[in-house]
Amino acid sequence: MKSYQKMLLKGSRWAAGLLSGVLMIASNPIQAADVTVSGINFSNNNGKAMFIMFSKENKDGFPDQAEKSACGRKPMINNLQTKITCKDINPGTYAAVIIHDENGNGKVDTNFFGYPNEDFGISNNPCRLTGRSFESAEFQVGKEDVEIIIELD
């Protein structure tokens, strides 16, 4: 066999190996899921909802640093509720918050003690008295779609 034929044979084996590796990766993508969150018990339909979902890797942004969120939306409120879907969320640990931005200023209004003046709620609906930390609000996302309900108070 001539040298250029050997090179061609080696090249085609390399290309076949590369192609089979690419096909294996493409047929086994990371299983991303959709996360649908319903916010209920808004005190009125004024303003908008501020929805923010954080991954465990960015939990230091919880509950109000939207720039660190895995998904954020500002949906309308209808009939004292709202619904948000975040598509293609990678498996992991997350926590979500919904804030009723009643006056539409795009921020969380707080009182003198730093407590929100506007209604809010977080995933798992923990009691206000036990605190509202990332850990108390965390939920798991795997291969299957997730649906949660957040009650505002």
C-alpha positions in Angstrom: 0.0 0.0 0.0 1.4 3.4 -1.0 2.0 6.1 1.7 -0.8 8.4 0.5 -3.3 5.5 0.7 -2.2 4.8 4.3 -2.7 8.4 5.2 -6.1 8.4 3.6 -7.0 5.2 5.5 -5.8 6.7 8.8 -7.7 9.9 8.1 -10.9 8.1 7.4 -10.6 6.0 10.6 -10.0 9.2 12.6 -13.0 10.9 11.0 -15.2 7.9 11.7 -14.2 7.8 15.3 -14.8 11.5 15.7 -18.3 11.2 14.0 -19.3 8.3 16.3 -18.2 10.4 19.4 -20.3 13.4 18.2 -23.3 11.2 17.5 -23.0 9.6 21.0 -23.0 13.0 22.7 -25.9 14.3 20.5 -28.0 11.2 21.3 -27.4 11.7 25.1 -28.0 15.4 25.8 -28.4 16.8 29.3 -32.0 16.2 30.2 -33.4 19.7 30.8 -36.9 20.2 32.2 -39.5 22.9 32.3 -40.3 24.5 35.6 -43.8 26.0 35.9 -44.7 28.2 38.9 -48.1 29.4 39.8 -48.3 32.4 42.1 -51.6 32.7 44.0 -53.2 34.9 46.7 -52.2 38.3 45.2 -54.0 41.0 47.2 -55.0 42.7 43.9 -54.3 42.8 40.2 -52.3 46.0 40.2 -48.7 46.2 39.0 -46.8 43.1 38.0 -45.4 40.0 39.6 -41.6 39.7 39.8 -40.6 36.1 39.5 -37.0 35.1 40.2 -35.6 31.6 40.4 -32.1 30.9 41.7 -29.8 27.8 41.3 -27.9 26.6 44.3 -24.7 27.9 42.7 -26.1 31.4 42.9 -28.0 31.1 46.2 -26.2 34.2 47.6 -28.5 36.2 45.3 -31.7 34.8 46.9 -34.3 36.3 47.2 -34.0 39.6 45.3 -30.8 39.8 43.2 -32.3 39.1 39.8 -29.0 39.5 38.0 -27.9 36.2 39.7 -31.1 34.3 38.7 -31.4 31.2 36.6 -34.7 32.5 35.3 -36.6 35.7 35.8 -39.9 37.1 34.5 -42.3 40.0 35.1 -45.7 38.5 34.3 -49.1 40.2 34.5 -51.4 39.3 37.4 -54.9 38.1 36.4 -57.6 37.1 38.8 -55.2 37.4 41.7 -52.7 34.9 40.3 -50.0 34.4 37.7 -48.2 31.6 36.0 -44.6 31.4 34.7 -42.8 28.7 32.9 -39.0 28.5 32.6 -37.9 26.3 29.8 -34.9 23.9 29.6 -33.7 24.2 33.2 -30.8 21.9 33.9 -31.0 19.3 36.7 -30.1 20.7 40.1 -31.3 22.5 43.2 -33.3 25.7 42.9 -35.4 28.1 44.9 -38.0 30.6 43.6 -39.6 33.8 44.8 -42.5 35.9 43.6 -42.9 39.5 44.6 -46.0 41.6 44.0 -44.5 44.8 42.5 -47.8 46.6 43.2 -46.5 50.1 42.4 -44.6 49.0 39.3 -41.3 50.5 40.3 -39.3 47.3 39.5 -37.9 46.8 43.0 -38.7 45.3 46.3 -40.0 48.0 48.6 -39.1 47.4 52.2 -39.9 49.0 55.6 -37.5 50.4 58.1 -36.5 46.9 59.2 -35.9 45.7 55.7 -39.0 43.6 55.5 -41.0 43.8 52.2 -44.0 46.2 52.1 -45.4 44.3 49.1 -46.7 40.8 49.1 -44.3 38.0 48.4 -43.9 34.3 48.6 -41.2 31.7 48.1 -41.2 28.0 46.9 -42.3 25.5 49.6 -44.3 28.3 51.2 -42.4 28.3 54.6 -43.9 30.2 57.5 -42.6 33.8 57.8 -41.7 33.0 61.4 -39.2 30.3 60.4 -37.4 32.5 58.0 -37.3 32.4 54.3 -33.8 31.2 53.3 -32.7 29.4 50.1 -32.6 26.2 52.1 -36.2 26.5 53.2 -37.3 27.2 49.6 -35.2 24.7 47.7 -36.7 22.2 45.3 -35.1 19.7 42.9 -35.2 19.7 39.1 -34.4 16.5 37.3 -35.4 15.0 34.0 -39.1 15.5 34.5 -41.0 18.9 34.3 -41.7 20.5 37.6 -44.8 22.4 38.8 -45.0 24.3 42.0 -47.4 26.8 43.7 -46.2 29.8 45.6 -48.7 31.4 48.0 -48.1 35.1 48.5 -48.7 36.8 51.9 
